[in-house]
Structures are given as C-alpha cells and as structure tokens.
Amino acid sequence: MARISWDEYFLKLALVTAERSTCKRHHVGTIIVKDKYVLTGGYNGAPSGMKDCLELGCLRDAQNIPSGERTEICRAVHSEENAIIQAALHGINIAGSIVYSTHTPCRRCAKMLCNAKISAFIACGRYSEYVFEDLFEVAGIKLLILGRPSLFIEELK
C-alpha cells in the first residue's frame, strides 16, 4: 500500500470538513496548514449560534440569484473566512501557510487570504468565480488545482 501525498491528505481533510456545512448550494471546507501541521479549518455556514439555511431555507434560492452573484445576500460565512476567524480567535499566525480547500475562493475571501499573507492555495474544485486569480498573482500566492482525491480510506487489518 502506497501512502497518499500530503496534498491529497489535506484535501481529504478539507472534504471531510465540508460535511459540516449548512449551505444548501455548496458544501465547502478549508484547512490551513503550515509545515505539514493543521493550524485551523472552517466550513461554510451561518454565524455561530444563528439559524442556518438548513433550518430557514436559502435566501439566494428564494430570490433566484445565480451562484457567484450577490454573495452579500447569503447568510453563510465562507469556509475560508471561518478558518481565518478561528485562527484569530485562537491567536494562530497563518502567514506563510498553505490553504487547502474544496473550492477556489470568491474575490472577497481571496482579498482576506492576500492580507493574511498565505503562500499557496490548493483546491480540488472551482467556485463559479475566477476573478480572484489576478489578486493571487499580484500577491505572489501560488495557486494549484488538483483532481478531487478518492475518499476511500484503506483500513489496516
């Protein structure tokens, strides 16, 4: 049995984290890693302690807003935002880290990641927006989009 790569390992963690999402449109998970050590993570959903879309329904669906448009209408905090917020709450410096996510970021999250001084962003899927790429290029953030890893987990017997 060959070991999975570090990138595949952290992308699998992002995919598992996405399972906590309360968004009815996209389940997105993000893991922030430095020196092969998980610093923090997040998924998309309503702010802590507030009712979510699973309970109340999707505001954007109710208004027929296409994916990637009018994101300010959404009640969810994005997974990248939640991962950054968790780092801030726990005093974790994420500068120079690698972000692993199930999807590429929206422009707003990309701006936050630029200010957080991450070094790379690795995803296994694309969000409907592509307008973040110019920000990453100017900020010197390496972007890598890999295939979705197998979710099969080999168990030792």
Secondary structure, 3 states (H helix, E strand, C coil): CCCCCHHHHHHHHHHHHHCCCCCCCCCCEEEEEECCEEEEEEECECCCCCCCHHHHCCHHHHCCCCCCCCHHHCCCECHHHHHHHHHHHCCCCCCCCEEEECCCCCHHHHHHHHHCCCCEEEECCCCCCCCCHHHHHHHCCEEEECCCCCCCCCCCC
